């Protein structure tokens, strides 16, 4: 979505850390008001960021849920409207907040992690 370049650098650092630690792949979805990239990646360099306009996470989360994951992790500045819990089809949503820690936007059913420098 509309995250700053600094926030995106932090996101890429976190994704890279997970990929290196697990030595595996993960399904990554990026976009703004629509899905712009959705694929399994083994390296953060495989992730594509396009768009960067307004943020509507509903299509991105719906695409992630299609893969039937054990959980969905969103790395975000927190400035978006959350979908109703039932749209997650029982898949736990973990929100990793980057930057200003806008946890007051997060509904009670969301698991929140604040990433700090």
Z-matrix of the N, CA and C atoms (Angstrom, degrees):
N
C 1 1.437
C 2 1.509 1 111.95
N 3 1.279 2 116.29 1 -132.40
C 4 1.464 3 121.33 2 -172.67
C 5 1.531 4 112.03 3 -100.43
N 6 1.295 5 118.22 4 33.05
C 7 1.465 6 121.20 5 -179.97
C 8 1.523 7 110.38 6 -72.25
N 9 1.333 8 115.73 7 151.73
C 10 1.463 9 120.95 8 179.21
C 11 1.526 10 110.49 9 -70.67
N 12 1.321 11 115.94 10 163.03
C 13 1.464 12 120.15 11 176.84
C 14 1.518 13 110.85 12 -60.73
N 15 1.321 14 117.70 13 -37.80
C 16 1.472 15 121.43 14 178.66
C 17 1.529 16 110.57 15 -63.14
N 18 1.337 17 116.24 16 -44.07
C 19 1.465 18 120.33 17 177.83
C 20 1.526 19 110.87 18 -62.07
N 21 1.333 20 116.68 19 -41.63
C 22 1.468 21 119.99 20 178.81
C 23 1.525 22 111.54 21 -63.88
N 24 1.325 23 117.09 22 -37.86
C 25 1.467 24 120.23 23 176.28
C 26 1.524 25 110.21 24 -60.40
N 27 1.327 26 116.89 25 -40.81
C 28 1.465 27 120.89 26 179.12
C 29 1.526 28 110.37 27 -66.41
N 30 1.329 29 116.80 28 -40.95
C 31 1.471 30 121.04 29 177.23
C 32 1.517 31 110.21 30 -60.08
N 33 1.328 32 116.62 31 -49.33
C 34 1.460 33 120.01 32 -179.66
C 35 1.520 34 111.62 33 -61.52
N 36 1.314 35 117.59 34 -36.07
C 37 1.456 36 121.22 35 177.21
C 38 1.523 37 110.79 36 -62.82
N 39 1.329 38 117.08 37 -43.86
C 40 1.471 39 121.25 38 179.41
C 41 1.532 40 111.14 39 -65.47
N 42 1.326 41 116.91 40 -44.99
C 43 1.472 42 120.62 41 179.47
C 44 1.522 43 109.77 42 -63.00
N 45 1.327 44 116.95 43 -43.20
C 46 1.457 45 121.01 44 178.52
C 47 1.524 46 110.89 45 -60.61
N 48 1.335 47 116.89 46 -41.45
C 49 1.459 48 120.59 47 178.68
C 50 1.518 49 112.44 48 -61.07
N 51 1.329 50 116.66 49 -42.15
C 52 1.469 51 120.53 50 178.54
C 53 1.519 52 110.21 51 -65.62
N 54 1.325 53 117.40 52 -45.77
C 55 1.464 54 120.49 53 -179.20
C 56 1.529 55 111.27 54 -62.12
N 57 1.320 56 117.18 55 -41.20
C 58 1.464 57 119.77 56 179.89
C 59 1.523 58 111.68 57 -70.16
N 60 1.324 59 117.03 58 -38.37
C 61 1.462 60 121.26 59 -178.65
C 62 1.519 61 111.48 60 -68.16
N 63 1.313 62 116.86 61 -40.85
C 64 1.464 63 120.31 62 -175.56
C 65 1.516 64 113.50 63 -90.03
N 66 1.326 65 117.12 64 -15.03
C 67 1.469 66 121.61 65 -176.26
C 68 1.522 67 110.85 66 48.81
N 69 1.318 68 115.70 67 42.48
C 70 1.456 69 119.01 68 -179.64
C 71 1.516 70 109.04 69 -138.97
N 72 1.299 71 116.51 70 -160.39
C 73 1.454 72 121.09 71 179.34
C 74 1.516 73 109.84 72 -119.65
N 75 1.319 74 115.47 73 161.45
C 76 1.453 75 120.27 74 175.20
C 77 1.517 76 108.54 75 -140.19
N 78 1.315 77 115.21 76 154.90
C 79 1.455 78 120.86 77 176.86
C 80 1.518 79 107.49 78 -87.30
N 81 1.317 80 116.61 79 124.72
C 82 1.460 81 122.26 80 -177.19
C 83 1.518 82 109.20 81 -120.05
N 84 1.324 83 115.45 82 134.66
C 85 1.457 84 122.27 83 175.66
C 86 1.520 85 107.14 84 -122.37
N 87 1.336 86 117.39 85 129.63
C 88 1.458 87 121.31 86 174.42
C 89 1.522 88 108.72 87 -128.47
N 90 1.312 89 115.44 88 156.54
C 91 1.451 90 120.13 89 178.41
C 92 1.509 91 110.98 90 166.83
N 93 1.320 92 114.50 91 -167.46
C 94 1.457 93 120.62 92 178.68
C 95 1.525 94 108.15 93 -132.52
N 96 1.302 95 118.67 94 -83.71
C 97 1.466 96 120.48 95 175.10
C 98 1.517 97 110.90 96 -99.50
N 99 1.315 98 116.52 97 -1.22
C 100 1.467 99 122.89 98 175.21
C 101 1.527 100 108.62 99 -153.53
N 102 1.308 101 115.73 100 162.99
C 103 1.462 102 120.90 101 178.47
C 104 1.523 103 108.44 102 -69.37
N 105 1.316 104 115.89 103 126.09
C 106 1.471 105 121.45 104 178.60
C 107 1.530 106 111.03 105 -108.97
N 108 1.347 107 116.21 106 -23.14
C 109 1.464 108 121.95 107 -179.81
C 110 1.511 109 107.47 108 -151.95
N 111 1.323 110 117.20 109 133.92
C 112 1.461 111 122.39 110 176.08
C 113 1.522 112 107.76 111 -152.54
N 114 1.331 113 115.94 112 112.20
C 115 1.462 114 119.06 113 -178.11
C 116 1.532 115 109.32 114 -167.76
N 117 1.315 116 115.12 115 163.00
C 118 1.458 117 121.21 116 172.44
C 119 1.519 118 107.36 117 -81.46
N 120 1.323 119 116.10 118 135.60
C 121 1.460 120 121.17 119 -179.75
C 122 1.518 121 110.22 120 -129.65
N 123 1.321 122 115.02 121 150.78
C 124 1.461 123 121.89 122 175.53
C 125 1.520 124 111.18 123 -110.32
N 126 1.333 125 116.46 124 -13.21
C 127 1.467 126 121.76 125 -179.89
C 128 1.520 127 108.87 126 -142.52
N 129 1.313 128 115.95 127 146.51
C 130 1.464 129 120.47 128 -179.12
C 131 1.528 130 110.99 129 -62.32
N 132 1.315 131 118.03 130 -25.40
C 133 1.469 132 121.15 131 178.23
C 134 1.530 133 111.86 132 -67.08
N 135 1.339 134 117.66 133 -15.60
C 136 1.466 135 121.45 134 178.23
C 137 1.533 136 112.46 135 -81.49
N 138 1.330 137 117.66 136 -12.67
C 139 1.464 138 122.28 137 -177.83
C 140 1.514 139 109.56 138 -80.79
N 141 1.331 140 115.79 139 134.86
C 142 1.459 141 120.85 140 178.45
C 143 1.521 142 109.75 141 -111.68
N 144 1.321 143 115.65 142 133.92
C 145 1.458 144 122.58 143 175.91
C 146 1.522 145 107.22 144 -111.97
N 147 1.319 146 115.88 145 119.96
C 148 1.461 147 121.86 146 177.04
C 149 1.515 148 108.18 147 -135.79
N 150 1.306 149 116.09 148 160.29
C 151 1.452 150 119.91 149 177.06
C 152 1.501 151 111.12 150 92.27
N 153 1.314 152 116.84 151 -100.04
C 154 1.455 153 125.26 152 178.65
C 155 1.521 154 112.50 153 74.44
N 156 1.316 155 116.99 154 28.00
C 157 1.464 156 120.79 155 176.04
C 158 1.510 157 110.11 156 -89.44
N 159 1.324 158 116.83 157 -141.28
C 160 1.460 159 121.97 158 177.41
C 161 1.513 160 110.67 159 -63.79
N 162 1.304 161 116.83 160 171.08
C 163 1.459 162 119.39 161 -175.19
C 164 1.516 163 111.60 162 -123.09
N 165 1.331 164 115.05 163 120.88
C 166 1.454 165 122.80 164 170.88
C 167 1.519 166 105.15 165 -131.19
N 168 1.309 167 116.55 166 99.92
C 169 1.461 168 121.15 167 -173.70
C 170 1.524 169 113.53 168 -75.55
N 171 1.318 170 118.73 169 -12.26
C 172 1.471 171 120.49 170 -176.11
C 173 1.530 172 112.54 171 -54.07
N 174 1.340 173 120.44 172 -49.46
C 175 1.464 174 119.03 173 179.95
C 176 1.527 175 112.89 174 -65.44
N 177 1.339 176 117.40 175 -33.97
C 178 1.455 177 120.85 176 180.00
C 179 1.523 178 110.73 177 -69.13
N 180 1.334 179 116.07 178 -44.62
C 181 1.459 180 120.10 179 178.62
C 182 1.520 181 111.33 180 -66.14
N 183 1.326 182 117.45 181 -39.67
C 184 1.470 183 120.81 182 177.67
C 185 1.519 184 110.26 183 -60.83
N 186 1.338 185 116.98 184 -40.87
C 187 1.467 186 120.21 185 179.33
C 188 1.521 187 110.34 186 -66.06
N 189 1.314 188 117.38 187 -41.05
C 190 1.463 189 120.32 188 178.61
C 191 1.519 190 111.24 189 -62.91
N 192 1.323 191 117.65 190 -42.27
C 193 1.467 192 122.36 191 -178.72
C 194 1.523 193 111.28 192 -64.87
N 195 1.329 194 117.72 193 -28.80
C 196 1.475 195 121.32 194 177.48
C 197 1.527 196 112.20 195 -57.66
N 198 1.309 197 117.66 196 -27.40
C 199 1.472 198 121.86 197 -179.08
C 200 1.525 199 112.40 198 -79.44
N 201 1.327 200 117.09 199 -2.31
C 202 1.466 201 123.75 200 -179.52
C 203 1.537 202 112.24 201 54.48
N 204 1.337 203 116.59 202 54.67
C 205 1.467 204 120.14 203 -178.75
C 206 1.521 205 111.80 204 -77.30
N 207 1.328 206 115.51 205 167.31
C 208 1.470 207 119.97 206 174.01
C 209 1.522 208 110.63 207 -78.58
N 210 1.334 209 116.92 208 -22.82
C 211 1.462 210 122.09 209 173.43
C 212 1.523 211 108.15 210 -162.53
N 213 1.310 212 115.84 211 162.78
C 214 1.466 213 122.40 212 173.41
C 215 1.520 214 106.58 213 -118.62
N 216 1.326 215 115.11 214 130.62
C 217 1.456 216 121.15 215 178.25
C 218 1.519 217 107.81 216 -113.62
N 219 1.320 218 115.71 217 125.00
C 220 1.460 219 121.47 218 177.91
C 221 1.520 220 107.88 219 -110.93
N 222 1.328 221 116.27 220 123.55
C 223 1.454 222 121.63 221 173.23
C 224 1.515 223 106.10 222 -100.15
N 225 1.328 224 116.69 223 117.18
C 226 1.454 225 120.98 224 -168.41
C 227 1.519 226 111.67 225 -153.93
N 228 1.327 227 114.85 226 163.40
C 229 1.458 228 119.44 227 170.58
C 230 1.525 229 109.93 228 -83.58
N 231 1.326 230 116.97 229 -4.97
C 232 1.458 231 122.30 230 174.86
C 233 1.508 232 115.31 231 90.07
N 234 1.317 233 117.04 232 -3.72
C 235 1.461 234 120.31 233 -178.07
C 236 1.525 235 110.67 234 -89.16
N 237 1.329 236 115.91 235 77.53
C 238 1.460 237 121.19 236 173.85
C 239 1.513 238 108.37 237 -157.75
N 240 1.313 239 115.31 238 163.48
C 241 1.454 240 120.82 239 178.26
C 242 1.520 241 108.32 240 -89.40
N 243 1.302 242 116.56 241 126.78
C 244 1.453 243 121.04 242 -179.12
C 245 1.526 244 110.31 243 -79.10
N 246 1.334 245 116.66 244 144.29
C 247 1.455 246 119.12 245 176.03
C 248 1.524 247 109.75 246 -73.54
N 249 1.324 248 117.15 247 164.33
C 250 1.470 249 118.47 248 172.03
C 251 1.532 250 109.29 249 -61.07
N 252 1.302 251 116.37 250 146.86
C 253 1.467 252 121.29 251 -177.60
C 254 1.525 253 112.52 252 -54.19
N 255 1.322 254 117.86 253 -37.64
C 256 1.473 255 120.49 254 -177.49
C 257 1.531 256 112.58 255 -64.41
N 258 1.316 257 118.81 256 -20.95
C 259 1.473 258 121.57 257 177.61
C 260 1.529 259 111.85 258 -69.15
N 261 1.326 260 117.06 259 -15.57
C 262 1.459 261 121.04 260 179.26
C 263 1.528 262 111.52 261 -85.33
N 264 1.327 263 118.19 262 -2.08
C 265 1.475 264 122.69 263 177.28
C 266 1.525 265 113.19 264 51.27
N 267 1.323 266 116.56 265 37.25
C 268 1.457 267 120.69 266 178.09
C 269 1.518 268 114.62 267 83.21
N 270 1.334 269 117.91 268 -1.09
C 271 1.463 270 121.44 269 179.53
C 272 1.532 271 108.18 270 -81.58
N 273 1.327 272 118.17 271 123.90
C 274 1.470 273 120.00 272 179.05
C 275 1.528 274 111.29 273 -62.20
N 276 1.331 275 116.26 274 139.66
C 277 1.457 276 122.35 275 177.77
C 278 1.524 277 108.47 276 -109.53
N 279 1.325 278 115.42 277 122.15
C 280 1.456 279 122.48 278 176.55
C 281 1.521 280 107.13 279 -110.35
N 282 1.309 281 116.38 280 124.71
C 283 1.462 282 121.73 281 179.63
C 284 1.519 283 108.73 282 -108.58
N 285 1.330 284 116.11 283 117.45
C 286 1.455 285 122.22 284 175.55
C 287 1.515 286 107.02 285 -98.46
N 288 1.318 287 116.18 286 110.50
C 289 1.456 288 121.20 287 -175.92
C 290 1.517 289 111.55 288 -85.38
N 291 1.314 290 115.00 289 127.68
C 292 1.454 291 123.92 290 178.29
C 293 1.526 292 107.46 291 -106.11
N 294 1.296 293 118.19 292 141.54
C 295 1.462 294 120.33 293 171.75
C 296 1.507 295 113.62 294 83.73
N 297 1.330 296 115.72 295 -123.77
C 298 1.459 297 122.22 296 -168.81
C 299 1.525 298 115.70 297 -70.23
N 300 1.321 299 118.66 298 -0.21
C 301 1.469 300 122.09 299 178.13
C 302 1.524 301 112.64 300 53.16
N 303 1.291 302 114.98 301 68.16
C 304 1.464 303 122.02 302 -177.31
C 305 1.515 304 111.11 303 -89.96
N 306 1.327 305 116.78 304 51.44
C 307 1.456 306 120.08 305 -175.25
C 308 1.521 307 112.80 306 -67.04
N 309 1.322 308 118.56 307 -16.23
C 310 1.467 309 119.33 308 178.92
C 311 1.525 310 112.07 309 -68.74
N 312 1.341 311 117.92 310 -13.23
C 313 1.464 312 121.48 311 174.98
C 314 1.535 313 111.99 312 -83.57
N 315 1.316 314 117.71 313 -13.81
C 316 1.463 315 121.91 314 -173.26
C 317 1.525 316 111.12 315 -84.49
N 318 1.335 317 116.98 316 129.55
C 319 1.467 318 119.11 317 177.09
C 320 1.528 319 111.13 318 -68.97
N 321 1.305 320 116.92 319 163.03
C 322 1.466 321 121.74 320 -175.16
C 323 1.526 322 113.25 321 -65.39
N 324 1.331 323 119.25 322 -22.68
C 325 1.466 324 121.30 323 -177.70
C 326 1.529 325 112.74 324 -82.32
N 327 1.316 326 117.91 325 -4.48
C 328 1.459 327 122.97 326 -178.55
C 329 1.527 328 109.52 327 -94.27
N 330 1.323 329 117.20 328 137.05
C 331 1.452 330 122.45 329 173.95
C 332 1.528 331 107.73 330 -84.95
N 333 1.323 332 117.59 331 125.93
C 334 1.466 333 121.58 332 -174.65
C 335 1.523 334 111.06 333 -114.80
N 336 1.339 335 114.49 334 133.89
C 337 1.453 336 122.61 335 172.76
C 338 1.519 337 106.54 336 -124.48
N 339 1.326 338 117.20 337 128.54
C 340 1.457 339 120.95 338 176.98
C 341 1.519 340 108.66 339 -97.47
N 342 1.331 341 115.58 340 117.29
C 343 1.456 342 120.24 341 177.67
C 344 1.518 343 108.34 342 -85.87
N 345 1.313 344 115.25 343 122.54
C 346 1.454 345 120.55 344 -178.99
C 347 1.505 346 109.08 345 -118.26
N 348 1.330 347 114.81 346 151.16
C 349 1.473 348 119.91 347 -178.33
C 350 1.501 349 111.03 348 -68.54
